[in-house]
Amino acid sequence: METLDKLKILAESAKYDVSCSSSGGVKRKSNNKSVGSIHTSGICHSFTADGRCVSLFKILLSNSCIYDCKYCINKFTNDIKRATFTPREVCELTISFYKRNYIEGLFLSSAIVKNPNYTMELLVQTVIMLRTEYHFKGYIHLKAIPGADQILITKAGLYVDRLSANIELPSKDSLKILAPQKTYKDILTPMHTISQKLLESGQTKTKTKELFVPAGQSTQMIVGASPEADGHIIRLSEELYNRFSLKRVYYSSYIPVNEDNLLPAVPEPTFLREHRLYQADWLLRFYDFKASELLSVNQNFNLALDPKANYALNNMNLFPVNIQTASYKLLLRVPGIGVRSAKRIVEARRFTNLRFEDLVKIGVVMKRAKYFIICRGKYFMDLKFKEETIKDYIIMDEKIKNKVSEGVQLSIFDLPRYEIMSSVTGEY
């Protein structure tokens, strides 16, 4: 089979893996014999219409799989075209595309060929060849194969920027039903190995130390193929972050590519649910939220509200907060106030009694924050601090935002009453 034919097959097979990411601040020196470079600004990404990252050269080494995962297009019982690259073919394609400025890095995964160790050996051969023979210094994200020998995982980590092992499904029970040849032990063992090696690498102070996955590790789970609620999913993510120091957990909406009685009948992927999980994940990583604050274990997010607004509406006893006296942690729980704006508020209020206008200059998103704050002892305009009233306004704002993103022309009747007043009177 010609290389171009293989490329068409294996690029198509790789599109359901969403966990490609930026370099995470990796900096690697290169010289006049090297090809490619990477620096602290990271790799630029482009995104498809459904929000999936396609910036890296994203391919499978092979789609000839020995497993029969119910949700996977590459399962061995599917009648599809199969192909397998050689390590040299992957290297030649990567260098060729890089020189044409098509790509800035490589995202390489694979179906399980023959057995996990055989597959991982091919992947390791590929990245070693790319680094040492082709002198490629660009970004490489490699998938760690569950069940592969940990010596191979460790070896791969010395040549790539990021390693990831997909956890696939949010529970052991679902994995047993939908991917019976995989186990949580096989998936979590590489994660543990990578986190331990990262810890050892960080503790080594010698100048000659080899970099081990400097951009860290990540994982991906499929959302919607199994019955677990959002509350269960974010608790699992929280545990993974805490146990393995992951850089990212990626959420991939279940896309029905196979027919099976064990799979849910969904007309289309639930991308809004995926989006809400990413928003919640952001709160866990940067806003010091706990999963238990956002949802109970059996709850799902209200798709009409972002998780932070949902939290605020469920904890009305904490609001409205006084901008002048609220703690930094409480400010972070106000919708529309981010990490940077919360720090600016804490700094600025040392010298002045802040007004609503000042908050806009600081960077607070007043469209969301105004419902939950008090400035100089006053609530925003004549809004009433009632949960249902605020909820209606926020949902209306979400609908307007969706209309704008879809390119729909708004009329004055689409605007909430307070925005009509602002546009007419000039008041803020």
N, C-alpha and C positions, 0 to 999 in steps of 0.2 A: 504494500500500500504506500502511495506517495505521502511525503511529509505534510503537504498541504491538505490532503484528505484526512489525515490523522488530526490535524489542527482543527478542522471544522467539527469533527466528532468530539474531540476532547475539550474544546473551548465551550461547546454547547453543554456538555455533561457537567462542567464546572460552575455553571451560572447560578446554581441553587445554593452555593456556599457563599454566605454574605460576610464572613468574618475577615475581610481584608481591611487593614487599617494603616494609619500614618506611621512614620518611623518612631514616633514617641520620643523625639529628641536625641536620636542616635547621631554621633559625629564620628566619621571614619576618615582618616587621611588617605590620600591617593598620590600617585606619582605619574611621571610621563609614560610609564609602561602599563598603567591601569586604565580600565574602561569603566565609566560611570562614577558617580560620587553621591554622597549623602551628607546632609548637614542639619543643624538643629532646627531649621524651619520646617523640616519634614517633607513628605512627598505630597504633591498636589493631586487632588482626586477629582474625577468627574463622576456623575451619578446618572443612572438610568431613570426613566420616567417613574418607575415604581420605587425609587429611592435607594437602589442597591449600588454599591461602590464598584466601579469597573476600571479604576485608574491603573491598577497593576496588570501585568501580563498574567492573566488568571487562567490556569489550565490544570487538567489532571494528567498525571503521568500515564495512567491507564484507567479505563472504565470497565475492564474485564474483572468483575467482582465475584468472589466465592460466597458472599453473603446474600441473604434474601430479606433485607429490611423492607417491610411492607410499603413504606412511604417513599422509597428511593427509586429514582428513574433507572439507576444502574444495577439494580438487583439482578441476580443471575437468571431468574426465571423470566425476565423481560426479553422480548424479541426486538432488540435494537442493534444498531451497528456498533461493533466493538473495535477498539484500537489501543495500542500501547506504544508510547514513545521509548526510544533508547535515551539514556542520559545525555549522549552527545547531541541528539536531535533537539532536546530541550535547550541545551547550551547554545547551539547554533541559532535557534529561533530567538532566544532571549537577546543575544548580542546583535543579531540582525535587526530586530525591532527597536532595540535601544539606539542603534546608530541612525535609524530613520526617525528618531524622536517620537516613536509611537508610544513608548512606555518609559517608566522611570524605575521600575522594579519588577520583581517576580513573586507571584503567589502560586505556590505549587502544592498540590494535594494529589491523592490517588485513591482509587478503589483498592480493595484488598486482592492482590494478585498472588495466587498459590497459597501464601500464608503471610501473617503480619511481618515476620522477620525478613522474608524475601522482598517484600514491598518496601520496607524501611531501608534496607540495604541499597536498593535502587535509588531511592530519594537521597540518601547520604552521598552516594557516588555522584549524583547529579550536582549537588551544591558544592562538593569538594572540587569537582572538575571545573565548575563555573568560577570559583574563587581562585584556584591555583593555576589552572591551565589557561583560562580565558581572562584572568585578572579582573573579574567583574567586582567592583566595589559598591554597587548599588544595593538597594534594599531588597532583602529576601525574607519572605514569610513562608514557612514550611509547616505542613501538618504532621504532627506526631501520630504515628499509627497505633491505635489501641492494641495492646497485646504484644507489641514488639519488645525485644530485649532492651533493657534500660541502658546498656552500654551504647547501643545504636542511637538512642534518644540523646544521650549525653554528647556523643560525637557530633551529631547534627547541630547541637546547640552552639558549637564552637565556630560554625561557618554561616549561621543565619542570624538575622536581626530579631525575628520573632518566631516562636513555636506555639502551636495551638493544638489542643486535643478536644474535639467536639464531644460535649456531654450528650448531645442528640436530643434526649427527652427528659422531662422534668422529674421523673420518678423511676425507681427500679422496676416497679410493676409494669409501667407502660413500656419500658425498654424490653422487658421479658416477653411482652405480648407482640410488640411491633418490630423488634430487632432481636430475636431470640438467640442469635449467635454472638451478640455483644453482651458484656457485663459491665456494671458500674466499676468493678474492681479493675478491669482492663483499661477503662477510661481514666479513672482517678489516679492510677499508679504513675503514668507519665506526668500528670499534673504535679504529683508529689515530688517526683524526681527532679523536674524542672525547678520547682520552688526551692528545693533543698540546694541544688547547684547554684541558683541565683543567690541564696543566702551565703553560701561558701564563697562565691565570687566577690560578693560585697564585703566580706570579712578579710579577704586577701589584700594586703597593702603593697605587694611588690610591683615594681614598675613593669615587669615583664609578664604580668599575668595575661592570660588569653581572655578575651571578652566572651562571655557566655550569654546568648540571647539578650543583648543590651536593650532591646525594646520590649522585653518581658514576654509574658504568655497571655493567651486569650482563649476563649471557648465560645461555642455556639449551641443554642438549643432551639428546637422547633416548637413553635407555639400554635396550638390548635389541632394537632394530630391526635392528642390525647386529652383526657378530661380535666387535667389539673387546672385549678383556678389561678388567677393572677397573684393572689396572696401567697399561694404555695410557691409560685415561680420566683417572686422577688425574695422570698426567704431563702430559697436555694441559691440565688445569686449572691445574697448577702453572705451566706456560709462559704461560697466559693471564693469571694473576695477576701474573707477573713482567714481561711485556711491556706490558700495557695497564692495570695498576693497577686491576683490576676490584674492585668491592665484593663481588660474589657470583657464583658459578657455580651455576646451578640444574640439578638432575638430574630428568628426567621419565621415569618408567617407560613403556616402549612399551605403548600400548593398541591392540589390534587392532581398527581401525574399518573397514579395507578388506581385501578378499581379493586377494592377488597372490602369484605364485610366488616373487617376490624377497623377500618378507617372511617372517619366522619364524612357525611355527605355535605359538603360545603360548596356553594355556587362559585365563590371567589375567595381569594386570600383576605384575611382580616388585618389589613395594613394599619387601620386606626388603632386596633388593639396593640399591635406591635409598637406603634408610635408611643402609646401611653406607657408601655413597659420601658421603653428607652427613657422617657421623661422621669419615671420612677427610679430607674437605675441611676440617672444623673443626680437625683436627690440623695441616694445612698452614698454615692462616691464623693460629692462635693458640698453637700448641704448638711451633712451630719444627721440625716434622718435614719431612723431604724425602720426595718420592714414592717414591724408590728405597729408602728405609728400610722402607716399608710393604709393598711388593709388587714382584716383578720384572714386567717389561713384559707378559708373557703370562699372569700369574696372576690369579685371581679371589679375592675375599675369602671366607673361611670364614663362611658365613651364620650359623653357630651362635655365633660370637664377634664382639665388637666389634673394630674395627681396632687399638685400643690394646692390648687384651688379647692379640690375635693377634701383635702386634709383640713383646710381652713374652715370650710363649711361644716365639717364634722366636729370641729373644736372651737365653736363660736365663743365659748367661755374665755378663750385666750385673747379675743379681739373685741374691739379695736385696740391696737397698741399705740402707746404714746411715743411718737418718733423721738422725742427728746430724752426719754428715760428708759426705753426698752433695751434689754440686753442684746448683745450681738447675736446670740443663738436664737432669740425670739424674732429678731429682725429677719433672719434667714428663713423663717417660717411664714413670712408675709408674701403672698403672691405678688410678683412684680418687683421684688427686691432680691437681687442676686448677691453673690459673694463680694464683688468689687463695690457695688453700691452700698452694701451694708457696712463695709469698712470705711467708705467715704462718709457715711452718715455719722458713725461713731467719732470720726476725726473732726468733722465740721461742727457738730453740735457742742464741741468744747468751747467754741468761740462765738456761736450765735444761736438764737432760737429759730429753728428751721421752719420755713413756710412750704406750702405745696409747690410753689414756683421753684424753690431751691432744690426740691427733690427731683424735679424734671432735669435741672442742670446737672445734678449728681449722677443721673442715669437710671433713676427708678422708672419702671414702666407703670405710669399712673393709670393706664387703662385697666390694670388689674389691682394695683395696690390701693387705690382710693377707697375701696370698700372696707378696708381692714385697718386703717390708720387714722390717727388724730394728730393734727398739727396746731400748735398754739391753743390747745383746748377745744378745737372745733373739728367736726366731722365734715367730709367733703360736700359742699353745696347743701342741698336739702334732701339728700338720700336718707332713707330710713334704715337703721341697722337691724334688719330682720333677715333671717336665713333665707326664706323663700323669695323675698324681694331681691336680695343680692344674687341668689342662684339664678333667678330669671334674667337679670341683667348680664351675668357672666355667660350664660348659655346663648343669649342674644348676640353678645360680642363674638363668641365662637362661630356662630352661624354667619355673621358678617365677614369674619376673617376667612371662612371657607369660600364665601361668595367671591371675595377679592382674589383669592388664590386661584379660583376657577375662571377669573376674567369676567365676572358678571358685573354689569353696570348697576351701581347702587342709586336708590332714590332717597329723598329726605325721609321717607316713611320707613326705610330700613334702619334708621339711626335710633338708638335709645333716646329717651326724652332729654336726659342731661346733656347729650352731645348736641342735640338741636338747640338747646338753650345756649351752650357755649359758642356755637357757630353764629347765633343771632346776636347775643349780647356782648360777645368778646370776652366773657368771664372764663376763668379756668378753675 
